[in-house]
Amino acid sequence: MRTLSLLLKITVTFLFTVCLSLNLVTGKAWAVGQFSSTCKAISVINQVGQPSVSATCKKNDGSYVDTSIQLNPYLGNNGSGLLSWGKQNVGFGCYDFAVSNDGVLNAKCFDLSKGKNQTEETDVATSIDLDDRVANIDGQLKYE
């Protein structure tokens, strides 16, 4: 009987730890990006070099709320015309932004590695998956 009681306590403790680590007990949204799976009407707005993604996102209680996130603090042009996480000021090195409902941001960025005297095209069509780093945390878009 003692062994059964001890085994039951260990099992309950283990299951509680697993649930807590998966954020199931706290009710917090999964913090691993993937905002597009719980948001709709995803769009990008670029006002004077300040691009932001706007969406209507689901809260933990099941209701929806309008939210947005600025991209300049997290996203930039890597210098070769490609969108890159960890860089900043994407609004000043890229233009023609569009975002799909599955969270992919498309843009044209300047290829700064070619220099000013190049006669070939210096704009690069590029894209990046915002789901990799943007999450819906209880109806708010957050960078991870």
C-alpha positions as CSV (number, residue, x, y, z in Angstrom):
1,M,0.0,0.0,0.0
2,R,2.9,2.4,0.8
3,T,4.5,1.7,-2.5
4,L,1.3,2.4,-4.3
5,S,0.9,5.7,-2.5
6,L,4.4,6.7,-3.2
7,L,4.0,5.8,-6.9
8,L,0.8,7.8,-7.1
9,K,2.5,10.9,-5.5
10,I,5.5,10.6,-7.9
11,T,3.1,10.3,-10.9
12,V,1.0,13.3,-9.9
13,T,4.1,15.4,-9.3
14,F,5.5,14.4,-12.7
15,L,2.3,15.2,-14.5
16,F,2.0,18.6,-12.7
17,T,5.5,19.5,-13.7
18,V,4.9,18.6,-17.4
19,C,1.7,20.6,-17.5
20,L,3.4,23.6,-15.9
21,S,6.3,23.5,-18.3
22,L,3.9,23.4,-21.2
23,N,2.0,26.5,-19.9
24,L,-1.2,24.6,-19.6
25,V,-1.7,25.4,-16.0
26,T,-1.1,29.1,-16.3
27,G,-3.3,29.6,-19.4
28,K,-0.6,31.5,-21.2
29,A,-0.5,31.1,-25.0
30,W,2.2,29.0,-26.5
31,A,5.2,31.3,-26.8
32,V,6.8,29.8,-29.9
33,G,5.8,32.2,-32.7
34,Q,3.0,30.9,-34.9
35,F,0.8,34.0,-34.5
36,S,-0.9,33.4,-37.9
37,S,-2.6,30.3,-36.6
38,T,-4.6,32.4,-34.1
39,C,-4.9,35.7,-35.9
40,K,-6.9,36.9,-38.9
41,A,-7.0,40.0,-41.2
42,I,-3.2,40.1,-41.1
43,S,-1.8,43.2,-42.9
44,V,1.3,45.4,-43.0
45,I,1.3,49.2,-42.7
46,N,4.3,51.2,-43.6
47,Q,4.0,54.8,-42.4
48,V,7.2,56.9,-43.0
49,G,9.7,54.1,-42.6
50,Q,7.9,52.5,-39.6
51,P,6.4,49.2,-40.8
52,S,4.1,47.4,-38.5
53,V,2.0,44.2,-38.8
54,S,-1.6,44.5,-37.7
55,A,-4.0,41.7,-37.1
56,T,-7.1,40.6,-35.2
57,C,-6.0,38.0,-32.7
58,K,-7.7,35.5,-30.5
59,K,-7.4,36.0,-26.7
60,N,-7.4,33.2,-24.2
61,D,-11.1,33.8,-23.4
62,G,-11.9,33.2,-27.1
63,S,-12.7,36.8,-28.0
64,Y,-10.8,38.7,-30.7
65,V,-8.9,42.0,-30.4
66,D,-7.1,44.3,-32.9
67,T,-3.4,44.4,-32.3
68,S,-0.1,45.4,-34.0
69,I,3.6,45.2,-33.6
70,Q,6.4,47.5,-35.0
71,L,9.0,45.7,-37.1
72,N,11.9,48.1,-36.9
73,P,13.2,47.0,-33.5
74,Y,13.5,43.3,-34.6
75,L,13.9,43.1,-38.4
76,G,16.3,44.7,-40.9
77,N,18.1,44.4,-44.2
78,N,21.3,42.3,-43.9
79,G,23.1,44.6,-46.4
80,S,22.7,42.2,-49.3
81,G,19.0,42.9,-49.7
82,L,17.7,40.1,-47.5
83,L,15.3,40.4,-44.6
84,S,17.0,39.3,-41.4
85,W,16.1,38.9,-37.7
86,G,18.3,40.8,-35.2
87,K,18.9,43.7,-37.6
88,Q,17.0,46.9,-37.1
89,N,15.2,49.6,-39.1
90,V,13.7,47.4,-41.9
91,G,11.6,50.5,-42.8
92,F,14.7,52.4,-44.0
93,G,16.3,49.6,-46.1
94,C,13.2,48.0,-47.6
95,Y,9.9,48.9,-49.2
96,D,6.9,47.5,-50.9
97,F,5.8,45.4,-47.9
98,A,3.1,42.7,-48.1
99,V,2.2,40.0,-45.7
100,S,0.3,36.8,-46.3
101,N,-2.3,35.2,-44.1
102,D,0.2,32.5,-43.2
103,G,2.6,35.1,-41.7
104,V,5.1,35.5,-44.5
105,L,6.4,39.1,-45.0
106,N,7.4,40.0,-48.5
107,A,9.4,43.1,-49.4
108,K,11.9,44.6,-51.7
109,C,15.2,45.6,-50.1
110,F,18.2,47.5,-51.3
111,D,21.3,45.5,-52.0
112,L,23.9,47.7,-50.3
113,S,26.8,45.4,-51.1
114,K,26.8,46.4,-54.8
115,G,27.6,50.1,-54.3
116,K,26.2,53.1,-56.0
117,N,28.0,52.8,-59.3
118,Q,26.5,49.5,-60.3
119,T,24.3,49.6,-63.4
120,E,22.4,46.3,-62.6
121,E,19.3,46.1,-60.5
122,T,20.1,46.7,-56.8
123,D,16.7,45.9,-55.3
124,V,16.1,42.3,-54.1
125,A,12.7,40.6,-53.7
126,T,12.9,38.9,-50.3
127,S,10.7,37.3,-47.7
128,I,10.8,36.1,-44.1
129,D,8.4,34.0,-42.0
130,L,7.1,36.2,-39.2
131,D,5.7,33.0,-37.5
132,D,9.3,32.2,-36.5
133,R,9.5,35.1,-34.1
134,V,6.1,36.7,-33.6
135,A,3.6,35.2,-31.2
136,N,0.0,35.9,-30.2
137,I,0.1,36.2,-26.4
138,D,-3.5,36.6,-25.2
139,G,-4.4,38.8,-28.1
140,Q,-1.2,40.8,-28.3
141,L,1.5,40.4,-30.9
142,K,4.9,39.9,-29.3
143,Y,8.4,39.3,-30.5
144,E,10.2,36.3,-29.2
